[in-house]
C-alpha cells in the first residue's frame, strides 16, 4: 500500500499549493478589510489622532494592492473557467457496438475490485490509457474515466491477451475515483490548458502565474503519476500476470506492423486523397506476411486457435472504417476534394497505377513535352540521362513539386531532386511494363506499391533505375526492360 499512500500524499501536496495560491490572492484584501474596520471602530488610526494621516495612507496603499490582486485573481479564475483540457480524438464505442467488450472490461474491473470505466473508445495508435472527463469547478465529483484502446490491439491480439494487457490500465480507475487525486489532476490539467492561449499586455501575467504554479507542482505531479502507475501495476498482478508478459511481446510486433502499414501502404493513398477503409484488417495482413517472411512473428500460427479480440465487436468492419477515417484525418491533411474511401482490392488500380501515372506525367512536364494522353518514350528519356541531363531533370522535378506544394499543401514534403528523379523514373518504367502486358500493379503489405512482373525480376529494377538516374548508366535498365518485353520507342500512357 506504499504506492497508495505516496499517491495521496503527492495529491494533497498539489492541493496545498493550490490553497496557498488562493490564500495569497486573498491576503491583501483581508488586510484592507482589517484596516477599514479599524478605522470605523476607532482602533486603528482614529479620526483626530496624531497618527491618523499615516494610517490613512497605509489604508489607501493596501486597498490599491488588494484591488489589483483581486483583479488579477479574477482574471486567473476566468482563464481557468474557460480553459478546456485537450481530449484525444477517438472513436467512441457504445454498449450496442461492443456488448462483449464492455462485459469483458466490467468483469476485469470486478476482478480487480475497482470501478469500471464509464465508456470505451478506440484510437488509431498502439497505446491504451484512461481519459478522465473534464468537469469544471473545484468541487466536481470524480467520475469514471473513459478507457481508450489502441485499435491495432483489438485486431491483432487474442481476447485473452487484450484482457491481460488492459488489466493495469483498468486498475487505474481506482486512483481516478480517489477525491484528492482526482482534484489534483483536474487542477493540473486546468493549469496546463490555460497556458495554451497566448496573452499579451496585463493578461500575460496570468500566463506567468500559471507557469509558476505548474513549476511548483512539477515534482509532485510526476511523483503522483509514478505512484499511481505503481499502484495500478500492483493491483493488476493478480489477473493474468503470466499472459500479460506474452501479450507485451505482441505489443512491439503490433507497433512495428502498424507503423510500417501507415508509412508504406496508407501514406501513398492519403497523398492521392484516398483513405483505406480497413487499416486494422490491413495490419493483420501485414503482420501475417511478416510471420511468413521472418521469425519475428514466430508462434503466430499457435495463436490462431484463440479468439481474436475484434470478435468482441458487433460489426468490426464498420468500426474499422470509422477508425481508419480518423487515422487519415489525424495523420494527413485533408485533400481539397475531401477524402474518398478505398477498399483494399481497389488499391493497385486507384493508388499504385494512378500514382505511377501521375509521376510519369510530372516527368513528362520536366522533359518539356506537351502531350495530353501520352508520356515520355523510354528510349529518348534514357538517351537524355546517358547524355548527362540528370541534374537538369532533377532540378525541374524539384521545382514542379515545390510549386505544387504551394497550391496543395497535402502533397509530401519536397525531397531532393535526385531522389525525385529516381522515383519518377521508376514509376515511368512501371507504367511501361504494365502497358506492355507483362506486369501489373500490386500491393505488398510490408512495402506498399509494387510491380508484379512475370517476365523480369522485381529485385533488379531498383538498382537499374538508380544507375540510370544517378550515374547515367542506362545499360542495366535497358536490359531489364528488354526482359520485361517493353518497347522503348512506345510512349507511356498517362491514364490507366
BELRAGI-V426648 format. One record per residue. N is the residue number from 0. RES is the residue in one letter. PHI is phi in whole degrees, 0 to 359 (999 if undefined). OMEGA is omega as a letter, one per 20 degrees, with the letter a starting at -180 (* if undefined). NEAR is the number of other C-alpha atoms within 12 Angstrom. Layout:
N/RES/PHI/OMEGA/NEAR, N/RES/PHI/OMEGA/NEAR
//
This chain:
0/X/999/a/15, 1/X/299/a/13, 2/X/296/r/23, 3/X/297/a/29, 4/X/296/r/21, 5/X/296/a/26, 6/X/299/a/37, 7/X/292/r/35, 8/X/296/r/24, 9/X/292/r/32, 10/X/296/r/39, 11/X/293/r/27, 12/X/295/r/27, 13/X/296/a/36, 14/X/293/r/30, 15/X/294/r/22, 16/X/297/r/26, 17/X/297/r/30, 18/X/297/r/18, 19/X/294/r/16, 20/X/296/r/24, 21/X/294/r/23, 22/X/295/r/18, 23/X/296/r/20, 24/X/289/a/27, 25/X/272/a/24, 26/X/299/r/22, 27/X/300/r/27, 28/X/295/r/28, 29/X/295/r/22, 30/X/297/r/25, 31/X/296/r/28, 32/X/296/r/21, 33/X/299/a/24, 34/X/294/r/29, 35/X/293/r/25, 36/X/298/r/17, 37/X/297/r/20, 38/X/294/a/27, 39/X/286/r/16, 40/X/271/r/13, 41/X/79/a/18, 42/X/270/a/17, 43/X/232/r/25, 44/X/63/a/25, 45/X/298/a/21, 46/X/299/r/18, 47/X/88/r/14, 48/X/282/a/15, 49/X/301/a/12, 50/X/266/a/17, 51/X/301/r/21, 52/X/299/r/17, 53/X/297/a/18, 54/X/292/r/27, 55/X/297/r/25, 56/X/297/r/18, 57/X/296/r/23, 58/X/299/r/29, 59/X/296/a/22, 60/X/294/a/19, 61/X/295/r/24, 62/X/298/r/25, 63/X/294/r/18, 64/X/297/a/23, 65/X/296/r/28, 66/X/296/r/24, 67/X/295/a/20, 68/X/295/r/27, 69/X/295/r/25, 70/X/296/r/22, 71/X/294/r/27, 72/X/297/r/29, 73/X/295/r/21, 74/X/295/r/25, 75/X/295/a/33, 76/X/298/r/26, 77/X/296/r/21, 78/X/296/r/30, 79/X/290/r/32, 80/X/295/a/23, 81/X/278/a/21, 82/X/290/r/27, 83/X/239/r/26, 84/X/302/a/27, 85/X/295/r/18, 86/X/247/a/18, 87/X/295/r/25, 88/X/301/a/23, 89/X/206/r/31, 90/X/263/a/31, 91/X/290/r/26, 92/X/246/r/33, 93/X/280/r/22, 94/X/297/r/21, 95/X/291/r/17, 96/X/288/a/27, 97/X/210/a/28, 98/X/297/a/21, 99/X/290/r/24, 100/X/294/r/36, 101/X/300/a/28, 102/X/295/r/22, 103/X/298/a/29, 104/X/292/a/40, 105/X/292/r/29, 106/X/294/r/21, 107/X/296/r/33, 108/X/297/r/34, 109/X/293/r/22, 110/X/293/r/23, 111/X/276/a/32, 112/X/60/r/21, 113/X/229/r/30, 114/X/294/r/30, 115/X/284/r/33, 116/X/301/a/40, 117/X/288/a/29, 118/X/201/r/35, 119/X/232/r/40, 120/X/221/r/36, 121/X/245/r/44, 122/X/233/r/37, 123/X/282/a/41, 124/X/205/r/36, 125/X/264/r/31, 126/X/198/r/26, 127/X/217/a/32, 128/X/198/r/31, 129/X/257/r/38, 130/X/256/a/35, 131/X/278/a/33, 132/X/293/r/28, 133/X/273/r/30, 134/X/236/a/26, 135/X/295/r/23, 136/X/111/a/20, 137/X/290/a/24, 138/X/256/r/15, 139/X/297/a/19, 140/X/284/r/21, 141/X/301/r/29, 142/X/244/r/29, 143/X/294/a/31, 144/X/282/r/31, 145/X/266/r/35, 146/X/273/r/42, 147/X/258/a/35, 148/X/245/r/41, 149/X/294/a/38, 150/X/299/r/46, 151/X/301/r/47, 152/X/296/a/43, 153/X/296/a/45, 154/X/274/a/43, 155/X/270/a/44, 156/X/274/r/44, 157/X/280/a/32, 158/X/301/r/31, 159/X/294/r/34, 160/X/295/a/34, 161/X/296/r/43, 162/X/299/r/41, 163/X/296/a/38, 164/X/293/a/41, 165/X/275/a/46, 166/X/303/r/45, 167/X/296/r/37, 168/X/291/a/42, 169/X/296/r/50, 170/X/299/r/43, 171/X/291/r/44, 172/X/293/r/45, 173/X/297/r/37, 174/X/292/r/44, 175/X/296/r/42, 176/X/275/r/31, 177/X/288/a/27, 178/X/301/a/25, 179/X/293/a/31, 180/X/296/r/39, 181/X/297/a/40, 182/X/294/r/35, 183/X/295/r/41, 184/X/298/a/44, 185/X/297/r/39, 186/X/292/r/40, 187/X/296/r/38, 188/X/295/r/32, 189/X/294/r/34, 190/X/300/a/39, 191/X/295/r/29, 192/X/292/a/26, 193/X/294/r/34, 194/X/282/a/31, 195/X/289/a/21, 196/X/262/r/20, 197/X/285/a/17, 198/X/241/r/17, 199/X/233/r/11, 200/X/73/a/10, 201/X/300/a/16, 202/X/294/r/23, 203/X/295/r/20, 204/X/298/r/24, 205/X/299/r/31, 206/X/298/a/28, 207/X/296/r/22, 208/X/295/a/30, 209/X/298/a/37, 210/X/293/r/23, 211/X/295/r/19, 212/X/294/r/33, 213/X/296/r/30, 214/X/297/r/19, 215/X/291/a/23, 216/X/266/a/31, 217/X/302/a/25, 218/X/295/r/17, 219/X/297/a/30, 220/X/296/a/34, 221/X/296/r/23, 222/X/293/r/25, 223/X/299/a/34, 224/X/292/r/30, 225/X/297/r/23, 226/X/293/r/28, 227/X/297/r/39, 228/X/297/r/30, 229/X/295/r/26, 230/X/299/a/32, 231/X/295/r/35, 232/X/296/r/32, 233/X/294/r/23, 234/X/295/a/32, 235/X/284/a/34, 236/X/298/a/24, 237/X/280/a/21, 238/X/235/r/30, 239/X/52/a/25, 240/X/295/a/23, 241/X/295/r/17, 242/X/293/a/25, 243/X/294/r/28, 244/X/296/r/18, 245/X/293/r/23, 246/X/294/r/28, 247/X/297/r/24, 248/X/295/r/24, 249/X/288/r/35, 250/X/298/r/34, 251/X/298/r/23, 252/X/293/r/32, 253/X/297/r/39, 254/X/297/a/29, 255/X/297/r/27, 256/X/293/a/39, 257/X/294/r/40, 258/X/297/a/30, 259/X/291/r/27, 260/X/298/a/38, 261/X/293/a/37, 262/X/280/a/26, 263/X/266/a/27, 264/X/250/a/37, 265/X/287/a/44, 266/X/301/r/33, 267/X/301/r/34, 268/X/287/r/44, 269/X/300/a/40, 270/X/297/r/38, 271/X/263/r/37, 272/X/85/r/31, 273/X/254/r/38, 274/X/240/r/42, 275/X/304/a/42, 276/X/277/a/33, 277/X/224/a/37, 278/X/296/a/46, 279/X/291/r/46, 280/X/295/r/34, 281/X/294/a/40, 282/X/291/r/43, 283/X/295/r/37, 284/X/297/a/28, 285/X/294/a/37, 286/X/288/r/40, 287/X/295/r/30, 288/X/294/r/24, 289/X/297/r/28, 290/X/295/r/24, 291/X/284/a/18, 292/X/269/a/14, 293/X/226/r/16, 294/X/277/r/15, 295/X/299/a/20, 296/X/258/r/27, 297/X/300/a/19, 298/X/99/r/19, 299/X/299/a/27, 300/X/299/r/15, 301/X/291/a/12, 302/X/275/a/23, 303/X/296/r/16, 304/X/287/r/13, 305/X/274/a/18, 306/X/287/r/19, 307/X/291/a/26, 308/X/294/a/33, 309/X/293/r/37, 310/X/291/r/25, 311/X/285/r/30, 312/X/267/r/30, 313/X/291/a/21, 314/X/227/a/19, 315/X/302/a/29, 316/X/298/r/22, 317/X/292/r/22, 318/X/295/r/36, 319/X/300/r/36, 320/X/298/a/29, 321/X/293/r/31, 322/X/292/a/37, 323/X/295/r/44, 324/X/295/r/35, 325/X/297/r/32, 326/X/300/r/38, 327/X/297/a/38, 328/X/292/a/26, 329/X/280/a/20, 330/X/258/a/22, 331/X/209/r/30, 332/X/291/r/25, 333/X/292/a/26, 334/X/291/a/24, 335/X/303/a/17, 336/X/272/a/13, 337/X/85/a/19, 338/X/281/r/26, 339/X/243/a/25, 340/X/294/a/27, 341/X/221/r/27, 342/X/273/a/25, 343/X/298/a/31, 344/X/292/r/17, 345/X/268/a/21, 346/X/301/a/34, 347/X/302/a/31, 348/X/279/a/28, 349/X/278/a/33, 350/X/249/a/38, 351/X/293/a/41, 352/X/294/a/39, 353/X/297/r/33, 354/X/294/r/36, 355/X/300/a/42, 356/X/288/r/38, 357/X/295/r/33, 358/X/294/r/37, 359/X/296/r/43, 360/X/294/r/35, 361/X/294/r/38, 362/X/292/r/44, 363/X/298/r/36, 364/X/297/r/27, 365/X/294/r/32, 366/X/284/a/33, 367/X/90/r/18, 368/X/279/a/20, 369/X/219/r/16, 370/X/235/a/20, 371/X/290/a/16, 372/X/240/a/18, 373/X/237/a/28, 374/X/259/a/40, 375/X/288/r/40, 376/X/277/a/31, 377/X/292/a/40, 378/X/295/r/26, 379/X/292/a/24, 380/X/296/a/39, 381/X/293/r/37, 382/X/296/r/24, 383/X/291/r/24, 384/X/293/r/32, 385/X/294/r/25, 386/X/277/r/19, 387/X/92/a/20, 388/X/265/a/26, 389/X/299/a/35, 390/X/296/r/27, 391/X/296/r/22, 392/X/294/r/35, 393/X/297/r/32, 394/X/295/r/24, 395/X/296/r/27, 396/X/295/r/36, 397/X/299/r/31, 398/X/295/r/24, 399/X/295/r/29, 400/X/293/r/32, 401/X/295/r/23, 402/X/294/r/17, 403/X/293/a/18, 404/X/294/r/19, 405/X/291/a/15, 406/X/275/a/13, 407/X/233/a/20, 408/X/303/r/19, 409/X/297/r/31, 410/X/297/a/27, 411/X/295/r/24, 412/X/301/a/18, 413/X/294/r/22, 414/X/260/r/21, 415/X/293/a/20, 416/X/300/a/28, 417/X/293/r/28, 418/X/297/r/23, 419/X/296/r/36, 420/X/297/r/42, 421/X/299/a/36, 422/X/298/a/33, 423/X/288/r/40, 424/X/294/r/49, 425/X/300/r/38, 426/X/297/r/40, 427/X/295/r/45, 428/X/297/r/52, 429/X/297/r/47, 430/X/299/a/49, 431/X/296/r/44, 432/X/293/r/39, 433/X/295/r/38, 434/X/297/a/30, 435/X/285/r/27, 436/X/82/a/19, 437/X/256/a/25, 438/X/210/r/28, 439/X/212/r/30, 440/X/289/a/37, 441/X/215/r/30, 442/X/240/r/31, 443/X/256/a/28, 444/X/296/a/35, 445/X/257/a/32, 446/X/246/r/24, 447/X/85/a/27, 448/X/298/r/34, 449/X/220/r/35, 450/X/260/r/37, 451/X/262/a/27, 452/X/248/r/31, 453/X/268/a/18, 454/X/255/a/23, 455/X/235/a/25, 456/X/292/a/22, 457/X/295/a/28, 458/X/295/a/14, 459/X/275/a/23, 460/X/287/a/36, 461/X/301/r/26, 462/X/294/r/22, 463/X/292/r/29, 464/X/295/a/39, 465/X/298/r/28, 466/X/295/a/27, 467/X/290/a/37, 468/X/281/a/39, 469/X/262/a/29, 470/X/237/a/25, 471/X/71/r/27, 472/X/268/a/25, 473/X/271/a/32, 474/X/302/r/23, 475/X/301/a/24, 476/X/289/r/38, 477/X/298/r/32, 478/X/295/r/22, 479/X/296/a/31, 480/X/296/r/38, 481/X/295/r/25, 482/X/296/a/24, 483/X/280/r/33, 484/X/76/a/24, 485/X/268/r/33, 486/X/273/a/27, 487/X/292/a/30, 488/X/279/a/20, 489/X/275/r/23, 490/X/296/r/31, 491/X/280/r/40, 492/X/286/a/33, 493/X/263/r/33, 494/X/234/a/25, 495/X/291/*/25
//
